């Protein structure tokens, strides 16, 4: 009986006093102030861009480790693509820019294998983009229009926007709509 009690006390102490290592609990200095994500569809290629804005102290620390940060940005993107993708996506043409005036880092690349085409019908997966952010086109109420899906809010206490620019159509890209529409993490359209 005493061993069970001791084990419960030890587990309680570990749960209560072990620091939370989530992104949200990290020092505010090393979290961006804001992130703007833009994905533009062009044929079967997705042009990805993430722009992260930082406070002055954090950006000075980032600049001191510029090469390391650049490589870690690319690695993190590739890891998320592999972990959350559906298996055929891959990224090429990486470019990372540091802007001292805006105190921003911009990661750009092209994602291929995320858009499939059969005849005149296209289908794009965005699981690789949405899952790491904890988002979903339907459950998170993305704004729908005839040429984009848009969301703005907090991700891990960071102000974040996600904009998916799609081929312009005569009708709104709405949930479960055909010939152009979306579900939780996919978008479809016809030529």
N, C-alpha and C positions, 0 to 999 in steps of 0.2 A: 504494500500500500504506500509506503514512504517513497519508493522508487517512482511510482506513478505521479505522486505529488511533485517530486523533485523535477521529473521530466516536464510536467506541465508548467512549472515555474520557469525552467530554462527556455522552453518554447515561447512562453509569453514575453520574456525579456528579449529574446532574439527578434521576435516580430515587432515589438514596440520600439526597441532601441536601435535596430539595424537601420542605417540610413537608406532612404529610397534612392535608387540609382537611375530612375527614369529621367528622360530628357527634361521634363518639367521641373525636376528638383535640382538640376544643375545650377551653378552660379549664374545669376542674371547676366554677368559679364560675358559669358560664353554662349549665350543664346542670342540669336538675331532679334532685332526689334520688330522686324517685319519680313515676310517672304511673299514674293509674287511669282506664281508659276503660270507659265503660258505654254500651251501645246497647240501647234498649228498643223492641221492635216493638209498634206499635199500629195494627192494620189495615194500610194500605199506607204508613204513615209510620214512619220510624225516628227516635227521639228520641236524639240523640247528646250525650254529655257526656265531656269530658276534664278531669281535675283533676290539675294539676302542683304538686308540693310542692318548695320551694326552701330553700337554706340562707339564713341571715340576711343575709350580705353580698350575695348575688345578688338577694335579694328587695328590699333597699334600692335597689339599682341599677335594678331593674325598676320600682319605684314612681316613681322620678325620670323614667322614660320611659313612664309608664302609658298615655297615649293612643297612642303609637307601638307599644307592645307589644300593645295591644288590637287595633289595625288589622293588625299583622303576624300575630297568631294567626288572625284571620278569613281573611286573604289566604292563609296557608299551608294552611288547611283547604280553601278553595275551589280552590287550585292542585292539591292532592292529589286532590280529588274529580274535577276535570277530567282530570288526567293518568292516574289509575289507574281511574277509573270506566268503565262500559261505554257511556257516552254519554247516558243519559237521566236521570242523577241531578243534583239541584240542592239547594242548602241555603237555608233561610230561617230567620227568627226567631232571629238570632244574639244571644247574651247572653254577656258576659265579666264575671266577678266577680273581684275581688282581695280576699283575706281576710288581713288583717294578723296575726291571731292564729295561724292555721294556716300562714302564709307560703305561700299557694297561689293559683293562678290557675285558675278554672273556665271553660271554654268550653262553651257549650251551643248547639245548633241542631237544627233538624228537617231530615231528609233525605227528599226525595220523589223518586219515579222509580226508587228502588232495589228496590221491591217491586212485583211484577206479580201480577195476579189474573185467573184464567180460571175462571169458574164458582166452584166451592168450593176451587180449588187456588191456593196462593200460592207464589211463588218470590222469594227475596231475594238480591241480590248484595252481597257484602261485600268485593269486590276493592278498592274505594276505601279501605277501612279497613285491610285486611291487607297489601297490597303495600307501602305506605310503611314499615310496621313490619318487613317481611321475614318475615311470618308466613303460615301456611297451616293451616286447620282440621285437616287430616289429618297432614301432615308434622310439625307442631309439637305433636301430641298434645293438642288441646284436650279438656278434661274434658267429657263428655256427660251430660246429664240429661234429664228429661221437660219442662224449661222453660228450659234455658239451655245455652250453650257457654261454657267458661271456660278462660283460660290465664294463667299467671303465670311470669315469668322476666325475663331481661335483654334490653333492646333498646338497642343502642349503649351498653352498660354502665350503663343506667338501669333500676332495678327497675320493672317494668311489669306491670299486670294488664289483661286484656281480658275483659269480661263481656258476652255477648249474651243479653238476656232475651227469650225467645220465648213464643208462646202455649202455655200448658200443654196437654200431651197425655198419653194413656194409656201411650205407649211413649217410649223414649229417642230423642232426636235423634241417631242414630248414622250413621256413614258409609255412604252408598249405600242406606240403609233407606227404605222407603216404607210408609205414606203420609207420614210426617214423618222427615226426615233431612237430611244435608248431604254436600257433596263438598268440594273444596279451598277454595272461596271462596263457595259458595252454600248456602242453606238452603231447604228446602221443607216445606210442611205443608198440611193440608186443614182446612176448617171443620167 
